[in-house]
Amino acid sequence: MSKRQSQGEHDSMIEFLADALYARNLTDVRADILGYKKPSLITRPGSETGFIPDATAYEGTQLLIYEVETADSISDPHTEDQWKLFAEYAASNNAIFYVAVPPMDTGAARKRLQELSLNVKVVSIP
């Protein structure tokens, strides 16, 4: 996939998120940026293809999955595929999936999730 226009903002948000997860004393914090251990690939049962979330961590035994989006990626077809997979995985594996967006994009993210009939938590990241 080609780099999006806001890749720098996206990566900065992932770094902020990973630091915040560490600050909460969560365990096995991973982030898909340089300097961090990469999160594990998430796939559907019986499939070898899937997606790597932007960040993951454990709160006790519960996996937290985060996908960071910017204004230009919320409506992207690739984003839809990721969100559907991560939401399915979370629902069947006692995990929680979060979509993380800049504060001014929370409404757009919630609207897109509603259009996709996905019950996912939206969090804002500066």
TATAMO-V518186 format. One line per field, one symbol per residue. ss: DSSP state (H for helix, E for strand, C for the rest). burial: # if it has 24 or more other ideal C-beta (glycine too) atoms within 12 Angstrom, else .. Layout:
ss->???
burial->???
This chain:
ss->CCCCCCHHHHHHHHHHHHHHHHHCCCEEEEECCCCCCCCCEEECCCCCCEEECCEEEEECCEEEEEEEECCCCCCCHHHHHHHHHHHHHHHHCCCEEEEEECHHHHHHHHHHHHHCCCCCEEEECC
burial->........###.######.##....#.######..#..#..#........#######.....#########.##....##.#########....########..#..##..##..#.#.######.
